[in-house]
Amino acid sequence: MLEPITLPRDIDSRKIPTPVHSMVHDLRCRIEAFQDRWDVPQIEQFVAADYELVYQTLEWIRQTQMMIGNRFLEWGCGFAAVTVLADYLGWDCVGVESESILLQHGRKTVSDWSRALQSPADNDAECSGRSAIPASEPGSELRPNKEPRPNQEQGPELVLGNFLPAGAEELADDPTLPSLGHAGDNAYEVLGLELDDFSVVYSYPWPGEDEFHEAVFDRFAARGAILVQFCGPNDVRAWRAVSRS
């Protein structure tokens, strides 16, 4: 059974650090350029979330909720924006994506932004008058201001594959749901992990499949783990698995 976590009504007023604003702006430009291309097939299932709101939600959860571990998983990571933001907040992160071209862009996000976010001299927006610059770009002057985590040097891990655990398809009432039928290997076999090894899972379900994602999380996640869903503009939800259905 999943228990809803009540999010604050003013969660969208939480302060966002300047480096996070910089990364989100950069990724929006990259995503827009990708979606405007005429020479590559469009991926209809890829839609960008409200990354500022997702960041504010994840930060609040990180600060206020009891965690059963430190592993974070993004289902369908695309350009890996949320995976990198969760890494910035301190989780050990994995993003799973079934589209190889999106995974290429996600790995570029990790390369350009993971260390840049972790290393500015002043991460606080009120304490820094400059934006973070990806460390690979000329003119960057990034200095560590905190002890690095063990995985900080390589950043989050991104995996090409299907984020649904084996047998999860049986929980779907509608065989046409976008999350079904992804090509590729089972991501958990590639990782050598199971869904219940993760403390927090993030998903962006298409309309009508939010209950399917909840059912999958309920069946396969560890008790005490948290599911965060971005379901559309101004609609972020969070659940905790409290008992087996």
N, C-alpha and C positions, 0 to 999 in steps of 0.2 A: 504494500500500500504506500502511496505517496502522500505526504503531508505538505500542503502549501506553505511557503515562507512568505510572510507579509512584508512587502517592500515599502519603504517610506514613500509617502506621497510626493515629497520634495526631492526625491533621489536625483532628478535631472538638474538640480541646482548645486550639486556637489562640485567642488573645484576640480578642474582638469589641468594637470601640469602642462606647461608650454611645450615640452618635447612630445607629449601625446598629441596635442593639437597639430604640431608640425607633421608627425607621422600620418595622422588621419587625413590631413590635407593632401599630402603627397600621394597617398594610396587612392584617394578619390580621383585625383588627376590620372593616375595610372589605370584605374578601372574604367574611367570614362574613355580614355584613349583605346583601351582594349575593346570595349563594347562598340566603339565607333568604327572599328576596322571592317572593311568590306572584303578583304582578301583571305579571311579565315572564317570557318564556320562559327556561328554564334552558339553559345551554351545557354539555352533558355533557363536552365535550372540555377544559374548563377545570378544572384541578386545581392547587392551590397546591403549590409545592415546599417543601422544608426550606431556607428562605432563609439561615439562619445557616450551615448546612453548605456551601451553595453559595458564600456569601461567603468562608468559610474556605478553600475550595478555590481560588477565583479569586485570593485574596490570595497564597496559596502559589505559584500558577502565575506571578503577576505578579512575585514576588520571586525565583523560582528558575529560570524557563525562558527560553530565548532566544526573542525575538520577531522576526518578520519585518516588523512594522509596528505601528501603534497603533490600528487599527480593530477594533472589537468588534461582533458581530452576535448578536442573540437571535432564534431562530426561534420564533414564537408567543409574543409577549411578554406577553399578558394585561394585568395591572395594572402591568407594566413594572418590577417589583421588581428583577429581576436586571439589567436594563438600567441602572437608576439606581445600583445597587451597583457595577457595573463602571465607570460614569462616576466614582463616588467614588474608585475605585482608580486612575484615571488614564487609562483608555482613552477614545477618541473613539467614542461608542456609537450604534448604530442598533437599534431594536426593530421587528420586523415582526409584524403581527397581522391576521388575516383577518376577525375579528368587530368590527364598528364600535362596538358598545356596550362591549366590552372596551378598545378603543383610547381611547374617551372616558375611562374610568377610568385607563388608563395615562398619558394626558396630564395628568390631575389629579395623579397621583403625581409626574410630572416637575415640574409647577408647584409643588407643595407641598414636595417633598423634595430636588430636585436641588441647589438653591442652599443649602438648609438643611444638607445633609450636607457641602457643600464649605466652609462658612463658619464653623462653630463656633470659638470662641477656643481650645478644647481638644478635639481629636478623640479623644485617648487616654482610654480608660475609666478608667485609673488616675489620670489627671490632672484629670478633670472629675467633679464631683459632681452635675451637672445633665444632663438630657436635652436633645437638640436639639428645637427647636420649629419647625414650618414658618414661614418668614419672613412669610407672609401672616397669621399669627395674632397677636392682641394679646399683648403681653408678651414677644415674642421679642427677644433681645439677641444677635444674631449678628454676629461680627466676623471678617473674613478673617484667616487665619493663614498663608497661603501665596499665592504668585503664582497668579492664575487662569489656566487654560488658555484657548486661543482660543475654545472652544465653551462655556465655563462659563456665560456669561450666558444663553444660550438653552437649555442643557441638552441631553440626548440627543435625537436625531431619531427620531420614531415614524412608521411608514408603514403605511397600510392596504393589504394585498395578500397575495399568496401567496409564502411564503418559499422554495418549491422553484424552482430554476433550470429554465429551459425544457428539456424532455427528461428530467428527473429521474424522472418517473413510470415510464419504461421500466425502471428498476432495481428496481422493486417486484415481488416474487413473488406478493404478495397484493393484489388490487385493492380490498379493503375496508379497507386501513390508514387510520387517522384522518387522516394527513397528506396523503392524496390527495384531490383533488376540492375543494379550497378555492376559494371564489368570489373574484373580485377580480383586479386587474391583477397582472402579474408585478412583484414589489417591486423587482427589480434594474433593470428598465426605468424605474420611477418614480425610483429613486435615481440612475440614470446610472452604476451600478457593477455589477461582477460579483462572484460569490462569492469569486473568487480575489483580490479587493481587500481581504479581511478577514484579520486576523492570528489572531483568536480567534472561534469560533462556539460558542454555548451552545444546547442543546436539552433538552427534557424529553419523550422519546419515550414513547408508550404501550407497554404490554407487547406484545412481539412485533414492534415496529417499530424497535427500536434498531439492528438490523443494516441496515435500510433507510437510516436517517439516516447511519450510518457509510459506506454505499456511496455516497450522494449526496455526502458530504464528500470521500470518496476521489476521486470522479470530477471534481468541480468546484473544490475548494479549491486554493489555492497550496501548493506544496511547502514544508514548514516551518510551515504554519499548524496551529493546535491546535483540536481539538474537545473540548468539555466537555459531558458528559451527566449529568443527574440522572435516575437510573433507578428511584428509589424510596427508602424509608427506609434510611439508612446505606449507600446505593449511589450513589456518584458516580464517574464514569470519565473518563479523559482520554486523548486520542489525538493523535499528531502525524502529519501526512501527510509521508511520506518519499520516495515514488516513485510514479509512475503505475502503476496495476494493469494 
